Amino acid sequence: MKMPQLLILLLTILVHAAAGFPTDRRALPGRDKHASWDDVNVVAHGLLQLGQGLKEHVDKTKAQMRDVNTKLKALNGTVADLERRQQEQDEALKARSKEVEERERLVAELAEEVRVKAEEVKRQSEDVQTRMERLEEKVDEVPVVDSNISDHTGVSFIQRLMQSQNRRIDQLVEKIKQQQDKLEKQSLHLQTLQSKVGHKRVKSHRRRDEETVLRGEAEHSITGLARDCHDLFEQGQRASGVYMIQPEGTQPFNVLCEMTSEGGWTVIQKRLDGSQNFNQLWESYKRGFGSLNGEFWLGLENIHSLSKQGQYVLQVELSDWEGQQQQQQAARYRFQLAGEQEKFSLHLQEEASSGSQEKIMSTEESGLPFSTADRDNDLAADVNCAELLSGGWWFNSCGNSNLNGRYPRRPSVVRPQQSRRRGMFWTSSKGQNVSLKTTLLKIKPATIKQ
């Protein structure tokens, strides 16, 4: 309340107080007159004290208002500083993104160069393979000569020619390895840059959330991700494709889901055309590699994070070629995969409902550890099966299957003398080591209707 209004109020009170006393002094005794003026003085004194109290209250209120204004100015300064920092972070993030895009472009150009060279080497290898087959045919056609005859000039020439071709093949393979090493280094560098950009984005989002809280804006909660592909199926997803999931106690990652009428399958391995090199080392098999839209290995850590959520079923689907017809095989097992401290050992149990299916993977020695060329965990004492057969797998003594071996150059039934070639194969019930065309490994919870 302002001072002029207080004065008007005080005058009004005084007027009303004076009006309450008698105006005719002659009619009142002297004692009563003095008593009336004393009352007026008391009332006036009280009103003055009231005015003084009101003035002190107004001064105190003004001081509080000045303090509130000071705090508001400080808060506005803090918000402005946060906006300035956010703008600086956004500019730094844009600069980092441009750097990442430039490196991605360089990696893409390098990958294209490697692909062109690989195609050239592939053509040369096919040409060499054709020549070797012709030479083998010529060797087979060479008649057996008598032991007394010492002229083996033709055979010696063919042998020298084959040795020369083998040396040329080794040189080409070495060049491919060098190109692959260079590409892998570039990929690792790119992954490091992407990780840094991801951290920047996380910090930027956190700072944005802090500003949101300061401005009093509402924050929307993020719904949880599915535990596996069947969880997505139960949420209403019916289309097969790539989805992001988050098993219990792990970070989210993408998977390929195959949706069927019974539920959702999570694909852990897929091979169909040889576009992805599966001759990888331990860390690559641990993290996973390849493209979910083509050939890939999901990664032992990701498979373990799925498996430890409960009992799962593994289904193995293969196709091979016999003559001109493609043959399909499938097998189903109860499946459990241990963690890295147990070398990702595989525990399989044949399904009771599998009937007379082919035994694609052995269940006789459950608990086999995973092996790669740089981690020899197989049961063979004198040889590294992963190095001998290529790829990474749960080897016993270089066992009866290797679904992660080298992709065959052309579909064929492996001949007995080539049973240990570095290719992907499995041993049929007839004892044949069959070269494979496609493989598919997928898992689902065991509680799903079979």
Secondary structure, DSSP 4 states (H G I P E B T S, - for coil): --HHHHHHHHHHHHHHHHHTS-S-STTS-HHHHHHHHHHHHHHHHHHHHHHHHHHHHHHHHHHHHHHHHHHHHHHHHHHHHHHHHHHHHHHHHHHHHHHHHHHHHHHHHHHHHHHHHHHHHHHHHHHHHHHHHHHHHHHHHSPPPPTT----HHHHHHHHHHHHHHHHHHHHHHHHHHHHHHHHHHHHHHHHHHHHHHHHHHHHHHHHHHHHHHTT---PPPPPPPSSHHHHHHTT--S-EEEEE--TTS--EEEEEEE-SS-EEEEEEEESSS-S-----HHHHHH-EE-TTSSEE--HHHHHHHHTTS-EEEEEEEEEEETTEEEEEEEEEEEEE--GGGTT-EEEEE-GGGTT----S--TT--BPPBBTTB--SS-SS--HHHHH-S-B--SSS-SEETTSPPPSS--BPPGGGTTSSS-EEE-TTS-EEEEEEEEEEEEETTS--
